[in-house]
Amino acid sequence: MSNKRDQNPSQKRRTISDTLAPIVEHLELKGDRIVLLDDLRNLRPGIPDATVRWTVHELVERGWLEPLAVKGAYEFIPGSAAGAYQSGDPWLNLKAALRLQPKLKAHVGLTSAAWIHGYRERAPARHTIVAARVPKPPPSLSSVYIMIKTNQGKVFGAEQKRGLPVATIERIFVEVAWRPDLVEIRSDIEWLGRLGADLDAHAIPGYLGRLSIKSVWARAGYLAELIRQAELANLIEELMPKSKGPFYSGNATRADRYVSRWKLYDNLGLWELISDAETNGF
């Protein structure tokens, strides 16, 4: 016997009972896609939890709510939708987590942030967020996003865009140097070049200083050189902490071309991009 939850969205019953009608009307007027259990509790203070659970069950079964990955959060599907179809908004789970945990420190990062800013033309196949380990983010976020978990002090440099905390372009540049394993630098070099031309070069040392990772300074300097931002490269070289290195453009599994200026082994073959750029007039 088939389960109602397994029905095609267009086959779900979009019916509404007299009991549910005022709730759906309220959600329609409110206009929020995200519904938390507390939102339903607040409609009728003192309502028993069993009634809240029954209400959620009925709204899900009738196609008005769809559970999100984050526990206790749902997407409201308004009556204007042609059937019980979800919005496809990739950020609902992050928004829900931030509502459930107001003290959670997290933002959209790397290529996802570059896409929101308009530098990257295509959305990544899987979006990336940066989150502090404390307070602990909902574990389910890891099933939805690539999640870089780090110390609270390393989660900074975000601005509000589309109702979300999104890494600034300066922060994106630094995150690429921090986590090159999550970026296809060779294929992303074009938008990285445009981003590099727009960022505030004098802000970058401050970002690097707050991350306080020597290898990131070296990779950031090399990246600035790759995208032909000489002023930025010189600034990083002048202010980077003294270190013997060596550093690596990727992981330290092999040592390829050595770049003495940055005490860095380019084991990703990125040095070829410099000659390619000169050939192509980049």
TAURDA-V564788 format. One record per pair of residues at least 24 apart in sequence whose ideal C-beta (glycine too) atoms are under 6 Angstrom apart, sorted by the first residue. I is the first residue (numbers start at 1). J is the second residue. Records with the same first field share a line. If there is no record, write none. Layout:
BEGIN
I: J / J
END
This chain:
BEGIN
4: 61
9: 83 / 84 / 85
10: 83
12: 63 / 84
13: 62
14: 63
15: 62
24: 64
27: 76
28: 78
33: 75 / 76 / 87
34: 95 / 96
35: 74 / 76
36: 73
37: 72
68: 92 / 93 / 96
69: 93 / 140 / 143 / 144
70: 96 / 97 / 138 / 140
90: 127
91: 164
93: 144
97: 138 / 141
103: 135
104: 135 / 137
105: 132 / 152 / 155
106: 131
107: 158 / 165 / 167
108: 164 / 166
109: 167 / 175
110: 175 / 182
113: 166 / 167 / 172
114: 172
116: 161 / 166
119: 191 / 194 / 195
120: 191
130: 155
154: 211
157: 207
169: 195 / 199
170: 199 / 200 / 203 / 204 / 207
173: 199
174: 207
177: 216 / 219 / 220 / 223
178: 216
180: 250
189: 273
192: 227
193: 227
196: 227 / 229
201: 231 / 232 / 235
205: 239
214: 241 / 243
215: 247
218: 247 / 262 / 264
221: 262
222: 262 / 264
226: 270 / 273
END
